[in-house]
Amino acid sequence: MTPLSTEQRDALREITAAIESMDGGAFDDALVRAFSTGLHESLVEPLIAAANATWHTRHEDVVHALQQLRPPLAVAVLEHLALSDHTALHYDGGLALVRKCTWALADIGTAEAKQALARLATNHNTAFAAFAVRRIERWDDELGRKRGR
């Protein structure tokens, strides 16, 4: 693991405190700080913990961070989040969140991530399924985006 800068350490501390207190506003601010200081792999576990939380509305940002970090540990939570019903995200029927989850899974790029996409591709919601199908179809074309490449 690469060392944390002072700013990254502060962002990690703020995210952890926001999660512990279930403070959506503080979580919003801490995520902004984490992105601005550069995402660090030490954020993976707190982000996974916050992914399905109902006390904040930043699920798309959490998925975006996980996509950038590409942690294999996030596969299960990304699949679950893609299938979750978050009331705050109904502005588009959850399409943006599902699309972001499929991209994050594709960028993680492990066999487990591809299996999660295959399960999502069988979803009764054809729009949701189409996002997963597209990532599977483009799997080999997008190898350069995947973890460890």
Backbone torsions as a table, in degrees:
resi	resn	phi	psi	omega
1	MET	NA	133.8	177.9
2	THR	-71.4	148.3	-179.7
3	PRO	-63.8	148.5	176.3
4	LEU	-81.4	138.2	169.7
5	SER	-77.0	167.4	177.9
6	THR	-59.0	-41.6	-179.4
7	GLU	-66.6	-40.4	177.8
8	GLN	-66.1	-38.6	177.5
9	ARG	-62.6	-41.9	177.8
10	ASP	-63.9	-42.5	179.0
11	ALA	-63.1	-42.4	177.5
12	LEU	-61.3	-44.5	179.3
13	ARG	-61.7	-42.4	-179.7
14	GLU	-66.6	-42.3	178.9
15	ILE	-63.9	-44.6	179.8
16	THR	-61.3	-44.0	179.4
17	ALA	-64.6	-40.8	179.5
18	ALA	-64.0	-39.5	179.0
19	ILE	-66.5	-45.5	-179.5
20	GLU	-61.6	-37.0	-179.0
21	SER	-91.7	-4.3	-176.9
22	MET	51.8	48.3	-177.9
23	ASP	-103.9	102.1	-177.3
24	GLY	-60.4	-40.9	179.5
25	GLY	-64.3	-45.0	178.0
26	ALA	-64.9	-36.2	178.2
27	PHE	-64.7	-43.1	176.0
28	ASP	-54.3	-51.7	-178.1
29	ASP	-62.4	-41.5	-178.4
30	ALA	-67.0	-37.4	177.1
31	LEU	-64.5	-42.6	177.5
32	VAL	-58.4	-44.5	179.8
33	ARG	-63.5	-42.5	-179.4
34	ALA	-61.7	-43.0	178.1
35	PHE	-65.5	-40.4	-175.9
36	SER	-73.1	-25.6	179.7
37	THR	-92.1	-7.6	-177.1
38	GLY	97.1	119.7	-178.3
39	LEU	-63.6	138.3	-179.8
40	HIS	-121.5	146.3	-177.5
41	GLU	-60.5	-15.7	176.1
42	SER	-67.3	-14.0	179.1
43	LEU	-82.4	-11.7	-173.0
44	VAL	-55.6	-54.8	-176.4
45	GLU	-63.5	-44.4	176.0
46	PRO	-62.1	-38.6	179.0
47	LEU	-65.8	-39.7	176.4
48	ILE	-62.6	-41.1	179.1
49	ALA	-63.1	-34.1	-176.8
50	ALA	-88.0	-12.1	-171.3
51	ALA	-56.7	-43.6	-177.1
52	ASN	-102.0	6.6	-178.1
53	ALA	-65.0	142.9	-179.0
54	THR	-97.9	-2.5	-176.8
55	TRP	-88.8	0.0	175.6
56	HIS	-133.7	170.0	-178.5
57	THR	-122.1	20.1	-174.4
58	ARG	-102.4	33.5	-176.3
59	HIS	-59.9	-40.5	179.4
60	GLU	-64.0	-37.5	178.4
61	ASP	-69.3	-37.4	176.7
62	VAL	-61.8	-45.5	179.3
63	VAL	-63.0	-41.5	178.7
64	HIS	-60.2	-43.2	177.9
65	ALA	-63.2	-44.1	178.5
66	LEU	-64.5	-35.1	176.9
67	GLN	-62.4	-42.9	-179.6
68	GLN	-67.8	-37.8	-178.2
69	LEU	-79.9	-27.2	176.5
70	ARG	56.2	47.7	-179.1
71	PRO	-83.7	125.7	176.2
72	PRO	-57.1	-27.2	178.0
73	LEU	-61.4	-19.0	-174.3
74	ALA	-88.9	-3.5	-174.5
75	VAL	-56.0	-52.4	-176.1
76	ALA	-62.3	-42.7	-177.5
77	VAL	-69.7	-34.7	177.7
78	LEU	-67.3	-40.9	177.2
79	GLU	-64.2	-44.7	179.8
80	HIS	-63.4	-44.1	-179.4
81	LEU	-62.6	-37.7	178.8
82	ALA	-61.4	-28.4	-177.6
83	LEU	-97.7	-2.3	-176.4
84	SER	-80.2	157.6	178.0
85	ASP	-108.5	96.9	178.7
86	HIS	-102.7	110.8	-175.1
87	THR	-53.4	-37.2	-177.7
88	ALA	-66.3	-15.8	-175.9
89	LEU	-103.9	15.8	-176.9
90	HIS	-78.8	0.8	-179.9
91	TYR	-58.6	-25.3	178.9
92	ASP	-132.7	21.7	-178.9
93	GLY	72.5	14.7	-179.9
94	GLY	85.0	5.4	-175.9
95	LEU	-61.3	-43.3	-178.6
96	ALA	-63.2	-42.1	-179.8
97	LEU	-64.4	-45.2	-180.0
98	VAL	-62.7	-44.6	178.8
99	ARG	-58.8	-45.3	-179.8
100	LYS	-63.9	-38.4	177.9
101	CYS	-63.6	-40.9	-179.8
102	THR	-67.6	-38.4	176.3
103	TRP	-64.3	-43.3	179.9
104	ALA	-62.1	-43.6	177.5
105	LEU	-61.6	-44.2	179.3
106	ALA	-62.0	-39.9	-179.1
107	ASP	-72.9	-28.3	173.2
108	ILE	-62.2	-44.3	166.5
109	GLY	75.0	12.3	178.5
110	THR	-86.2	167.4	176.0
111	ALA	-59.7	-38.4	179.0
112	GLU	-64.4	-38.6	178.2
113	ALA	-65.8	-40.2	178.5
114	LYS	-66.4	-37.6	176.9
115	GLN	-64.5	-39.2	177.1
116	ALA	-62.9	-41.7	176.2
117	LEU	-61.8	-40.2	179.3
118	ALA	-62.6	-38.7	177.2
119	ARG	-67.5	-42.1	178.0
120	LEU	-63.7	-30.5	-179.5
121	ALA	-66.9	-13.0	178.7
122	THR	-99.8	8.0	-178.1
123	ASN	-60.9	143.4	178.7
124	HIS	-64.8	-25.0	175.8
125	ASN	-79.7	109.4	-172.8
126	THR	-64.7	-30.2	177.1
127	ALA	-67.4	-44.8	177.7
128	PHE	-60.4	-47.6	-178.4
129	ALA	-60.9	-39.0	-178.0
130	ALA	-62.1	-36.8	177.6
131	PHE	-61.2	-45.0	-179.4
132	ALA	-67.4	-42.5	179.0
133	VAL	-58.4	-43.9	-178.9
134	ARG	-61.1	-42.5	179.8
135	ARG	-66.7	-36.6	177.6
136	ILE	-67.7	-44.7	180.0
137	GLU	-61.1	-33.7	-177.1
138	ARG	-96.0	6.7	-174.1
139	TRP	-49.3	-55.3	-176.6
140	ASP	-69.0	-32.9	178.6
141	ASP	-69.2	-21.9	-176.0
142	GLU	-107.0	20.7	-177.9
143	LEU	-58.0	-33.1	-180.0
144	GLY	-63.7	-20.4	179.9
145	ARG	-87.2	-15.4	-170.0
146	LYS	-78.7	156.5	179.7
147	ARG	-52.2	135.9	173.9
148	GLY	76.8	8.7	-179.9
149	ARG	-105.3	NA	NA
